[in-house]
Amino acid sequence: MASQLRVLDALDVASTQLYHFKAIVIAGMGFFTDAYDLFCISLVTKLLGRLYYHVEGAPKPGTLPPNVSAAVNGVAFCGTLSGQLFFGWLGDKLGRKKVYGITLILMFICSIASALSFGHSAKGVIATLCFFRFWLGFGIGGDYPLSATIMAEYANKKTRGAFIAAVFAMQGFGILAGGIVALIVSAIFDHKYKAPTYAVNAAASTVPQADYVWRIVLMVGAVPAALTYYWRMKMPETARYTALVAKNAGQAATDMSKVLNMEIESEQDKIERLRTDETKNYGLFSKEFARKHGLHLVGTTTTWFLLDIAFYSQNLFQKDIFSAIGWIPPAQTMNAIHEVYRIARAQTLIALCSTVPGYWFTVFLIDILGRFFIQILGFAMMTIFMFALALPYDHWKKDNHTAFVVLYSFTFFFANFGPNATTFIVPAEIFPARLRSTCHGISAASGKAGAIVGAFGFLYAAQSKDRTKTDAGYPPGIGIKNSLIMLGAINLAGTLFTLLVPESKGRSLEDLSGENDDAEKGRAAYVEGLKH
């Protein structure tokens, strides 16, 4: 384009208005639902083990066998990875808005269906649960590239980072809500259906009504999805998609005139010039894309992959670490429902004290400090805290549980005031509009591949080296201490790969993606002319 389209200029310089906050809430509620649905399963996996894998006469309550535990924890991630790639691509083909509603419907249906998993045998219930959690994950996957892209394309360039970060920060509230819902449901059932501990009476420690607890916790995830659907359908398509991808400048100008309450000229002639400019229409697998954005894509995919190995292995196995350091008592000293309550309480405290604050530090500081600085800082601090947890692990375990939990909270704080937020934000800013959703989907899918490594790999890795102390059905692993050392090394690698990711603070999306090259050249020539 000889110069930036006026409709895009208007968006770039628009003051913060009500529609910005509306977009944050509409996109953010999707993310709230995503986080709730992904993480609530870790609150009830111990209960599923007691309900469906109880062994008569065993000294400890039933637990999910390794393959079942890996499937229940990991199947939604496999769905999410597939959904990120598919809906990311579809968002660039059909438009952000059209695809946005499909993902919510899928999440709503599958949240309810996974809670209604049927069958009398363990195999029937778990198979049905895994089937619907895969498709739930598929819908969640679509929300990643679409929410980020929509918010990036609606925002002004001055506060764009904060707006996208605010959408992502709703993930923290989703994790927190999962813990609170599990706390309330388990407290009500524990009060209503009194049961002895497993050590006192193994069979009576799991009351039949406990089967409702996990189902209710999973089903509540459908509520925010249902509430958000109407507002998502009312949002207009983003001007950047309509103008730069659908090549309809008139519609883009009309839509944004309503949103911004101002008259905007359509400038279809500029769009026609863009349509015939081959240098602006290269595809994902072209040499031109590799030259301009290849290293950027390597940077966004590797950093997200490495971050999610650490982030998801921590989140999914918090309850195991809390048990190891004594925050959650041994399973045989509790009944089934009270165990859910204790796990939920520990995870809620961590979310409240470190996860949620970390996200909001990013929201308030990202447009001041920049994406690059926050990502480097986050990875570096996570590396330091992981090694601080790992190297004197035996000391923390024996003598100082509180210090261990404080250090552990700091790793979460710097994940969220750091790469967990920035890896989501940057891919929505640095790629061309016609490939933005696809490239974000690829980066996010790479992250979910890391989550799968974390979720599956660390189930086995964190097992004790002593065969007599491993969980039922698991081979000996490398232990929690060595697992934490591995996670520290992974975070260190993330710090290095961050060097491939460009800073995007305060620049227009078209400048970042190269869609404004002509305007840049024109400005440069003008400045050069002034010198002479």
Secondary structure, 3 states (H helix, E strand, C coil): CCCCCHHHHHHHHCCCCHHHHHHHHHHHHHHHHHHHHHHCHHHHHHHHHHHHCCCCCCCCCCCCCHHHHHHHHHHHHHHHHHHHHHHHHHHHHHCHHHHHHHHHHHHHHHHHHHHCCCCCCHHHHHHHHHHHHHHHHHHHHHHHHHHHHHHHHHCCCCCHHHHHHHHHHHHHHHHHHHHHHHHHHHHHHHHHCCCCCCCCCCCCCCCCCHHHHHHHHHHCCHHHHHHHHHHHHHCCCCHHHHHHHCCCHHHHHHHHHHHHCCCCCCCHHHHHHHHHCHHHCCCCCCHHHHHHHHHHHHHHHHHHHHHHHHHHHHHHCHHHHHHHHCCCCCHHHCCHHHHHHHHHHHHHHHHHHHHHHHHHHHHHHHHHHCHHHHHHHHHHHHHHHHHHHHCCHHHHHHHCHHHHHHHHHHHHHHHHCCHHHHHHHHHHCCCCHHHHHHHHHHHHHHHHHHHHHHHHHHHHHCCCCCHHHCCCCCCCCCHHHHHHHHHHHHHHHHHHHHHHCCCCCCCCHHHHHCCCHHHHHHHHHHHHHHHC
